[in-house]
Amino acid sequence: MAKLILHPTLIYRVPRFSYIEKIDNNLEELKSMIKDSSPDLYTMIENLTLEDFQDADRKIQLSLRKYFNRAIFRSTPFGSFASVGTARMENDPVGRIKITKQQKVHSFTDWAVKSAIEYDPAKLLNANVKLFANTSYYVVQNEIRYLQMGEDNFEMTAIDFDPIIIDILKCLIEPKPYDILVKEMDSILQQDELNDYLYDLISIQLIITSQQPNIIGLDFFNRIGRQFIKEEKAYLIAERTTLTGCFNKEHFKQLPALADILSCLVHQDTEIELEQFKQKFFQRFEQAEVPIMMALDPEIGIGYGEMNSDVHSSPLIHKLATQVGTSSRSKSDNGFKDIIGNTLLEKGLDGIIQLEELMGDIKETKLLPNTLNAVCSLKGNQVYLDYLGGVTATSLFGRFAFAIPTIKKFCNEIVSIETNANPDVIFFDIGYTKEDDVDNINRRPSIYNFQLNLLNYDTSEMPLSLTDIYISIQRNEVILRSATYNKRLVPRVASAYNYQRSDLPLFRFLMAIESQSLQSNLLFRPSTLMPGLPRYPRIQFRNIIVSPASFRISAELLKGPNGLLNKVTHLQKHLIDHLPFDFYKVGKGDQKLCLHTKSKTDTEILLSLLEKSGILYLEETTMDADSCIRDENGAPYECQLILTLYHQEKVVLPVISNNSHGKEIRNWIPPGQNWLYFELYCSPIRSDIILTEKIGKYLSVYNSRIKKWFFIRYLEGGDHIRLRIELYDANDAREMTGMLSGLLQEELSCGTISDIKLCTYKKEVHRYSSALITEVENHFQQDSIYILHMLQFMLPDLAKYKLCMDIFDTIQSSQVFKDESFKNTLAKVSQSLNIEHKIQPDGFKEINKQYKGLLMQTFPSLSEGANTLHAVLKDSFISTLEKCPVFRRPEMFANLFHMHINRLFRQHQRTHELLIYNFGLMDFNRKFHQGKAKAN
């Protein structure tokens, strides 16, 4: 497990006012803050004086008191209601910082203003703007398809194919000034002709201009020279400056240990859409590498999720259709829910549960991102944890880096940690916009060296292009590769935007990839695992409150008393009698109010919420009399701290591939040519008989017409045998197809064969390469001849294992693998299979026990012909591997041997493969130690 380290820099968030302030002294400033955040409410209170406030309508009073509660207790930045700053952690027993009382408010033009900016293509070209291709384009037959932003949602659209358009778009793969484009296109188009093209391409969104928005990089409005106008709605980021002091690192030193434990306990939600995509992709393309936009095209690819709607459907139909069914995430767990349930039954719902009591037998460790966040509050010596996790620590900081240089510098440090740990991978940010009223939080500077902008302008030095990105599935992961850089691409988005809101399949796909194979959620609440209980106990780890206690209250409490005053008095008495704490929070997520049981004003606020919701949970909290943050006047503040945990281990493996979908397509051979490809659907139990008695006879009869043949067994779509035959003369195809159907007519009639299909043979050049595919097919024929011969002996599994181990020994002795490369290959594949099968310690004991039994077995006694075929097969393995480049031999061997096991066993081939690889590795180690002992 990677060692987590606390970064000494942290971000603090503080409300506008100290919690000792009163609304009476701050009403005018509160009204000013409300003006920016809630203009509708402001119109009702604009002229309200303090005297008017005391006699105002109850709803107005409650609204103002809720806003003031927010301004003294809630640290979530919104307008000027809360501010952010940076500080350090050190070994300082005082552990307190002094900040400025006044906020520095950074004002920006609100993102929604961009919609009012008009673009005239003719004026843009005259101004020599930069032009940038919408790189989502791709060609399908006689049309160019691309993503376009419609009136309400993203849609896939198409125009007729025109090679000149493709030439223009290729020239604009990076932003380029208009006059440079004119020169580059001079040999193809006159300037007037080019202008006509550009006007059209800009209007249909195939070209983006530098006068159009960018969400990442230089501020869009400043970049185009549009000054901030005070009368317009503003986007505000409030900053505080640290004057003196630092936080005491001792308070937070248990966070790394807590993260390690929670990584074992908390189960990562499964991205259902991504899992479905991987399954469909592998069924369609197997190990091919496919351009990303072609893969996501629902017609020629496989699409993504349930969002492959007809572009002509109305937005309402689209919305209703896509919300049918389950969430895009699967809420599964690893037994942790049962452990919590049993613990609550055993210990009751009161008191404190120590996190260690929930460990049980769960010891599975998961891979953590290189950087992650802990969001917490410090109350005395206790840390109240609000959030722990994330794929990158930049996700919570990016929006503030937009305005505050110290946070931008810290983000750069985080990126350095991630990139230094994974030097062979390109991390990239994603520029995405859709919701004008939300996208302010997406505005950020260029934090990562690379970015991919979706229908946004790009101000970076090295923009990534969708036309350059290819997809494959390797090691059960979706792999993105840049063809230009020949490196793996991994999204790292410096924004906390909830991508589940998006209706763009491409964006959701990329965001799902960001967290694949990583444990990005480390916090849990018992109320989500065991909903509906009347109360939940506190869960604690040393000095960290992992989950605060909470109590349920219901509107049923209000049925007795009549009148506002009586209801408030009754509710307050209930709180004092039943809550074991004075302060509590109520609300969801970061929209919580902090209230006091003994305050009638606070109880009236709670009453209004309870009347509206019916049921509420009150969460324990406390006020720290010795606050860790004070201003220059000594006033204490409620605060929230964002800490960064990091490690420097590699979390993303590099993937290099040179395969292309185009090559794969060119090696598809439809029926009627010189290859016949049959799929024979039958039970695995019957498959050996069909192979030996029917297929063997068929091949023997037509041997003179067959240049090459091989078979494999397959499970997808139902158990079946795939028989592939290369003919000397394609004219024989019809007769040979009819003869096989006739030969199997009896099996079809009685149902032992349920179906026969004649299919297109898609040569697996993506797996074996164009240069080696013929050699691999020859090997497959030799393997198939060997298996067909061996099936007649009906060998037991242990005998088959012995034969496979002999293949291992021969390959190792041949020196086709150098040094420990072959052992490492066995170890890597066995580890992957062990993980796939979720092998636990008891399972390894059983494997070891069977290996000892295998050692007692003698080598199977075979006929002379079988021994000859076995020797020829081993030679074929070696000769095929020798023709393969050295760096690809491990992968080639794994593929060839996988197909051998597939043919050799009629059922449970992956499990047999698991055992054989484990046996092979054990045998390798046994012989190594024996040799070492002899040497000594």
Beta strands, then each sheet from edge to edge (+ up, - down):
strand 1: 5-6
strand 2: 9-15
strand 3: 82-90
strand 4: 96-99
strand 5: 104-109
strand 6: 130-133
strand 7: 138-140
strand 8: 143-149
strand 9: 154-160
strand 10: 176-177
strand 11: 207-209
strand 12: 234-239
strand 13: 242-248
strand 14: 270-271
strand 15: 290-291
strand 16: 329-330
strand 17: 352-354
strand 18: 371-379
strand 19: 382-389
strand 20: 425-431
strand 21: 450-453
strand 22: 469-474
strand 23: 477-482
strand 24: 487-491
strand 25: 535-536
strand 26: 538-541
strand 27: 544-547
strand 28: 550-554
strand 29: 583-586
strand 30: 593-596
strand 31: 615-621
strand 32: 629-631
strand 33: 640-646
strand 34: 668-669
strand 35: 675-682
strand 36: 706-714
strand 37: 720-727
strand 38: 753-758
strand 39: 761-762
sheet 1: 1+ 33- 2+ 3- 12- 5+
sheet 2: 1+ 33- 18+ 19- 27- 26+ 17+
sheet 3: 1+ 33- 2+ 3- 13- 4+ 32+
sheet 4: 10+ 6- 11+
sheet 5: 7+ 8- 9+
sheet 6: 14+ 16-
sheet 7: 15+ 22- 23+ 24- 20- 21-
sheet 8: 25+ 28- 31+ 29- 30+
sheet 9: 34+ 39-
sheet 10: 36+ 37- 35+ 38-
end
